[in-house]
Amino acid sequence: MKKDKLHNIKSTGFKTPEKYFASFDEKIFEHISEKKFIEEIETSGYSTPKNYFDTVEDNILKNLDTEVKPIVHLMSRKNFYYVAGIAASLLLLFAIFINKENVNEISAEMVETYLEDQDLDSYEIAQLLTDADILEEDFTIIETTYNEDNLEAYLLENADIETIIEQ
């Protein structure tokens, strides 16, 4: 309740007598010029023990702890390895879940480009296809009817007889 009304207060609450600062210097100089205050003081109020300055150095050195203590590092290697391991695992999890969408997308063009770059012959491709698990439930082989005349014409136009004989 009080805190709500603090920003509405316009005055500080402190008051000084009228013309206080105008007459302040005069009053100070008036007290200083009177020598009776200074003459009444017999001692300063402070005293030092006897031979204090002769023995102060020995007392300080006696109170010092000269025992060598082991250095405690604030960041040890063990803590650094813990923090680095946690950061690496978080980064790995972040990378896995962010790139999860792109993992299953392999286009036919990528496979075709890969097979062209590998210079595989037909037997190696057949071996790869038999090794691969392509006969899954959703994989269907489309059977097409062909005409023997069309097949013979295609082979004569596109196939080299020397490569057919070599194989």
N, C-alpha and C positions, 0 to 999 in steps of 0.2 A: 504494500500500500504506500509506504513512504517512498519507495524507489520510483513509483509512477509520478510523483509530484516533484522530484528533484530537478527536472529540466525546466520547471516553471519558476524557480527561485531566481530573482534578479539581484539581490543584495548578498554580500559575503557574510554578514552577521557581525563583523568587527567594526568598532567605532573608535575614533580618536578624538581627543578634545579639540576644540576650535583653536586655530593658529598654533597647533602643536609643532609642526615642522618648521614654521617660521621662527619660533623662539628656541628651538632645540639646540642649535649651534651656540647661541649666547649662553644658555644654561650650562652646557658642557665646558666651555671656556672659563666660565665663572668658577666652576668647581675645581678646575685644573689650576687656576691662578691662586687659589687659596692654598697656602703651604701647610696649613695646620693638618690637613688630612695626610699628607706625605710624612710630616714629622711625627705623627702619632704612631706610625707603623714602625715597630722595632725589628720584627723578623719578617722574612718573606713567606713563612709558613711551610717552606719546604726544607728538608735537611737530608743529607746523605750519611750513611753509616761511616764509621772511621775506616780508613784504608779500603774503601769501596772500589775505587778505580785501580788500586794495586792488585786486587784479588778477583775482579770481575771476569777477566779473561780465563783464569783457571777454573772458576765456577761454571762458566759456559762450556768449556771443553770437557769438564767432568760430567755434565748433564747430557752431552751429545752421545748418541748411540753409534759406536764405531763398528759394530758388528755388520759384516757383509751379508746382506739378505739376497735371496734369489730374485731374479727379475721375472715378473709375471707379465706375459704379453697379453694384451687385450684381445687380439685376434690370433688365435693359435691355428696351426695348419689343420688340425682336426676339425675345428669349426668351419674353416674355409672349405674343406672337402665336403662337409655336410651341406653347406649352403650351395656350393657348386653342383653337387649331385641333385639337390632339390630343383635348382634352376634348370638343369639339363633335362630332368624328367618332365617338368612342366612344359618346357619348350618342345620336347618330343610329343607329348600328348596334344599340345596345341597344334603342332604340324600334322599329326595324324587325323585329328577331327576336322581340321579346316580343309585338308586335301582329300577327304573321304569321297567327295562327289566325283573327282576325276579318276579314281582308281579303277572303276569298272568300265570306263569308256575307252574302248579300243575300236577304232574305225577300220573298215575294210581296206581303206587306202593305206593305212599304216602297215597292215599285214602285207599287202601287195608290195609296198616299197621295200619292206624288210626282205621279202623273199627274192625280189629282183636284185637287191644289193648283195645277197649271199651267193649268187651264182650256183644255185642248186640244180642238179639235173632231176629228171622225173622220178628216178628211183629213190633219191634222197627225200624228195617231197612226199612220195608214197610212204616211205618209212616213218617220216614225221607224223603223217596223218594216222598211221596205224598205232604209233606210240601215244598219240594224243587221245584224249577221251572224248571223241566227237560223237559217239553214238549214245547220246543222252536222250532223255524222254522228249525234249522239245526239238530235237534235230530230226528233220525229215529229208529223205533223199527223194528227189523228184525224178521220176522215170519219164524219159521222153522217147517217143517213137522216132526212128530215123530211117531214112531211106538209104539203102546200100549204095546206090548210084551217087547220091550227094556226098556220102562219106568218102567214097573212092575219089571223087572229083576234088574234094577238099584236100585229101592227102597228097594227090598229085600236084596240086597247085602250091601248097604251103610246106610240104615236107621235103627234106633233102634225102635222096636215096642213100647217100653215103652215111649219113647219121643213122638211118634205119638199119643198114647192114651192120654197122659197128655195134649197135646195141643188140 
